[in-house]
Amino acid sequence: MSFKVGDIVGRKSYQVDIHFRIIAIDHKTQEAELKGIDMRLFADAPLEDLVRIDDDTRDKLRELDEQRTSSSVEQIKQDRESSEGEGDGFFELPGRVLHMDGDANYLKKCMEVYRELNIPVYGIHMPEKEMPDRVTELLNQLRPEILIMTGHDAYSKTKGERNDLKAYRHSSYFCEAVKLAREYERHRDNLIIFAGACQSHFEALISSGANFASSPERVNIHALDPVFIVEKACYTSIDQIINVKQILHYSVTGSSGLGGIDTRGTYRMGKPKLK
């Protein structure tokens, strides 16, 4: 079977568990470079290990994914409404978000859900390796309360042990960017940081200064998992600690893919209600 850049494929050796798009083909080695469609994962695979995904199969998975996302969003809205109390007499100030994403399509998906959840956000697409060079400039310009740095990543056992940053595709860039963001704001409650993607070096990201990160068990995370962390950071009161368990409940990946530390929320209410 012949393949071309842009084809949607799965890997036979992994029981076609994840759908990828081919982004490059090395015809000498007969290997393809792959980018996850729903998961924030880069991978390489021999062409002989690939199988093309037909439109019907892709449509069914997309429909299931949209249903799962819609269910999480509706549950978040219901939980938010039930906890508002005297909200009619108040105005709201959720935390402001800067979302830096290495994947333009994922960023677009996230921005759609941010809008649905009334989250004030500035989204910008850039390659992961450029994030350390841009993060300080953007923080100074936008002054967010919450910073998201995500995209794609991957851990390769052939490149090193699990604790070796050199064995990860983009974790070193995420870590460097987190450290620079922490130089800008050292207090973890004044700037909440989520960093990482599929299979990222969780421990290194937390040690670098992130409040939340992926991936504790080096598993793949869903494209929208960062959004569920952002929502909790935006709509948890400043006098409360963000409920990490609740974040994991809404997320697709759960505790194997996401984790974090005790962090105060950013949500404020004011009175009287603004006209």
Stockholm file with secondary structure:
# STOCKHOLM 1.0

chainA/1-275         MSFKVGDIVGRKSYQVDIHFRIIAIDHKTQEAELKGIDMRLFADAPLEDLVRIDDDTRDKLRELDEQRTSSSVEQIKQDRESSEGEGDGFFELPGRVLHMDGDANYLKKCMEVYRELNIPVYGIHMPEKEMPDRVTELLNQLRPEILIMTGHDAYSKTKGERNDLKAYRHSSYFCEAVKLAREYERHRDNLIIFAGACQSHFEALISSGANFASSPERVNIHALDPVFIVEKACYTSIDQIINVKQILHYSVTGSSGLGGIDTRGTYRMGKPKLK
#=GR chainA/1-275 SS CCCCTTCEEEEGGGTTCSCEEEEEEETTTTEEEEEESSBCBEEEEEGGGEEECCHHHHHHHHHHHHHHHHHHHHHHHHHHHHTCSSGGGCEEECCCEEEEESCHHHHHHHHHHHHHTTCCEEEEECCGGGHHHHHHHHHHHHCCSEEEEECCBCBCGGGCCTTCGGGBSSHHHHHHHHHHHHHHCCCTTTSEEEECCTTCCHHHHHHHTCSEESCTTCCCCBTTHHHHHHHHHHHSBTTSBCCHHHHHHHSSSGGGTCEECCCBCCBEEESSCCC
#=GC SS_cons         CCCCTTCEEEEGGGTTCSCEEEEEEETTTTEEEEEESSBCBEEEEEGGGEEECCHHHHHHHHHHHHHHHHHHHHHHHHHHHHTCSSGGGCEEECCCEEEEESCHHHHHHHHHHHHHTTCCEEEEECCGGGHHHHHHHHHHHHCCSEEEEECCBCBCGGGCCTTCGGGBSSHHHHHHHHHHHHHHCCCTTTSEEEECCTTCCHHHHHHHTCSEESCTTCCCCBTTHHHHHHHHHHHSBTTSBCCHHHHHHHSSSGGGTCEECCCBCCBEEESSCCC
//
